[in-house]
Amino acid sequence: MTRKCPQCKKPASLDVDNDHRPFCSERCQLIDLGSWLDGDYTISGDKADTDGAPDRRNQNLLE
């Protein structure tokens, strides 16, 4: 099965033998990663609490 690469729009295989799926190549995969790291993409929602305190909401799962 193939789809358009989200980066360059060329055909990209979605088969498990494509190590870069859903991208067509390592180059496109790294370009996308760089965009995330540069802050070009964001996920909408409430801002995360950044006071440095650990998140205790799921503490009972860890015990």
Beta strands, then each sheet from edge to edge (+ up, - down):
strand 1: 2-4
strand 2: 11-13
sheet 1: 1+ 2-
end
